[in-house]
Amino acid sequence: MARKLLLFVAVSLPWVALAGDPPPRLKGTKTERAPRLDLGVPKFGELPKDQPLQTAAPDEKQTAPSGSRVDESYTVVRVVHGKSFTRGPDGARPAAPFTVVTASGDPLVTERFSTVVRVKNPAKKNTRIEVAILDPRTDTVMEAQGELRFPNGPEAEWQVDWDPTTLRVVGEFQVLVRVGGNPLGTTPLKVVVGPK
């Protein structure tokens, strides 16, 4: 009996000791509370007063940017054909009047001739140039390509020397000029049968 009493006292004693103290708070439990912060009301300075808006006056010195689309556009100034050319301040000109290209033989073969294309670009930007000669059926019978360079100003010339070429027909041909991959139009070129 004494042993049972001692066991009961030993088991009950920790409960009696703990009854007077509050239970411990463990972190992460619902009973834990965050400290209170007093943010208070913020203090503002004086509010700005109403003032009329003013538009900025345009600066007279401002100019259009040099890289605009207008500056980078290419324009064909002229396309001329000939067997030889004289060079002057206004560019290449045929040494003798050259109005038509002759073709002779059987099959028809063109004579040797050259074409000079003059192109304008205010930005003086070098680019690729392609020239094609189309027959009356719009089939390509001659073509050449190269690089168009602007060393001295906004206009530059590019010359292509055509080798004799076999044709199926004669008549009204067209010279197609592409600059930078963009077609810039066609100019007429007449091809006739020459003396045998």
C-alpha positions in Angstrom: 0.0 0.0 0.0 2.8 2.3 0.8 4.4 1.7 -2.5 1.1 2.6 -4.3 1.0 5.9 -2.3 4.5 6.8 -3.2 3.9 6.1 -6.8 0.7 8.3 -6.7 2.6 11.2 -5.1 5.5 10.8 -7.6 3.2 11.0 -10.5 1.0 13.8 -9.1 3.8 16.1 -8.0 4.9 17.4 -11.4 1.2 18.3 -12.2 0.9 20.3 -9.0 4.2 22.1 -9.7 3.1 23.0 -13.3 -0.4 24.1 -12.3 0.9 27.5 -11.0 3.0 28.4 -14.1 1.4 29.5 -17.5 1.9 27.0 -20.3 5.0 27.7 -22.5 4.4 29.2 -25.9 6.0 27.4 -28.7 7.1 29.1 -31.9 4.7 28.5 -34.8 1.7 27.9 -32.6 -1.5 29.9 -32.9 -1.0 31.4 -29.5 2.2 33.2 -30.6 1.5 36.8 -31.5 3.5 39.2 -33.7 4.8 42.4 -32.0 2.6 45.4 -32.8 4.0 48.1 -35.0 2.8 51.6 -34.8 3.1 53.1 -38.3 1.3 56.3 -37.4 0.0 58.7 -39.9 2.7 59.9 -42.4 3.4 63.6 -42.6 3.1 65.2 -45.9 4.7 68.5 -47.0 2.8 71.2 -48.7 0.8 70.1 -51.7 1.8 71.8 -55.0 -0.4 74.6 -56.1 -2.3 74.7 -59.4 -0.2 76.1 -62.3 -1.1 76.4 -65.9 0.7 74.0 -68.3 3.1 75.5 -70.8 3.9 74.0 -74.2 7.5 73.9 -75.1 8.4 76.1 -78.0 9.8 74.2 -81.0 13.5 74.5 -81.3 14.4 76.1 -84.6 17.7 74.3 -84.8 16.1 70.8 -84.8 16.4 69.0 -88.1 15.0 65.8 -89.4 17.1 62.7 -88.4 19.6 61.8 -91.1 18.5 58.1 -91.1 14.9 58.7 -92.1 13.2 56.7 -94.9 13.3 59.7 -97.2 17.1 59.9 -97.0 17.5 56.2 -97.6 15.3 56.0 -100.7 16.9 55.1 -104.0 15.9 56.7 -107.3 17.0 55.8 -110.8 18.2 59.0 -112.5 18.8 57.5 -115.9 19.7 54.3 -117.9 21.8 54.7 -121.0 23.2 52.2 -123.5 26.2 52.4 -125.8 29.4 50.8 -127.1 31.6 53.4 -125.5 31.1 56.3 -123.1 32.6 59.7 -122.3 32.7 60.7 -118.7 31.9 64.2 -117.5 30.8 66.0 -114.4 27.2 64.9 -115.1 28.2 61.2 -115.5 28.6 58.8 -118.4 27.2 59.6 -121.9 27.3 57.3 -125.0 30.2 58.4 -127.3 27.9 57.9 -130.3 24.1 57.9 -130.5 22.8 54.5 -129.5 19.1 54.1 -129.9 18.7 50.4 -130.6 20.5 47.1 -130.1 20.9 45.0 -133.2 20.8 41.2 -133.4 21.9 39.2 -136.4 22.6 35.7 -137.5 20.7 32.4 -137.2 19.9 32.1 -134.4 19.7 35.8 -133.5 22.7 37.0 -131.4 22.9 40.5 -130.0 25.9 42.8 -130.5 28.2 43.7 -127.7 27.0 46.8 -125.8 27.1 48.3 -122.3 24.5 49.8 -120.0 25.1 52.5 -117.4 22.6 53.0 -114.6 22.7 56.2 -112.5 21.1 56.1 -109.1 20.5 58.8 -106.5 20.5 58.2 -102.7 20.8 61.2 -100.3 22.2 59.0 -97.5 25.0 57.8 -99.9 24.4 54.2 -98.6 26.2 51.5 -100.6 24.0 48.6 -101.6 23.4 45.7 -104.1 22.2 46.5 -107.7 20.7 44.1 -110.2 19.9 44.8 -113.9 17.9 42.5 -116.0 16.8 42.8 -119.7 13.4 41.3 -120.4 12.1 40.3 -123.8 8.6 41.2 -125.0 7.3 38.1 -123.2 8.9 39.4 -120.0 11.3 36.5 -120.0 14.8 37.4 -118.6 17.4 37.2 -121.5 20.3 39.0 -119.8 21.1 39.8 -116.1 23.9 41.2 -114.1 24.5 42.2 -110.4 27.1 44.0 -108.4 27.6 46.7 -105.7 26.5 50.3 -106.1 28.9 52.6 -104.3 28.6 56.4 -103.5 32.1 57.7 -103.2 31.7 61.3 -104.1 28.1 62.4 -103.6 24.4 61.4 -103.5 24.5 60.0 -107.1 26.5 57.0 -108.4 26.8 55.0 -111.6 27.1 51.3 -112.2 28.1 49.9 -115.6 27.5 46.4 -117.0 29.1 45.2 -120.3 26.8 42.7 -122.0 28.2 39.8 -123.9 26.6 38.7 -127.2 23.4 36.8 -126.3 21.1 34.5 -128.2 17.5 35.7 -128.6 14.3 34.0 -129.6 12.6 37.3 -130.7 13.3 41.0 -131.3 11.1 44.0 -130.5 10.4 46.1 -127.4 12.5 44.9 -124.5 12.6 46.3 -121.0 15.5 47.1 -118.7 14.5 46.2 -115.0 16.6 47.8 -112.3 16.6 46.5 -108.7 18.5 48.3 -105.9 18.8 46.7 -102.5 16.4 44.0 -103.7 13.6 46.5 -104.5 12.5 47.0 -108.1 12.8 50.7 -109.2 11.0 50.4 -112.5 11.8 49.6 -116.1 13.0 51.6 -119.1 12.4 50.6 -122.8 15.1 49.1 -125.0 14.4 48.4 -128.6 16.1 45.3 -130.2 16.0 45.0 -134.0 17.4 42.6 -136.6 20.6 44.0 -138.1 22.2 43.3 -141.5 23.5 39.8 -142.1 
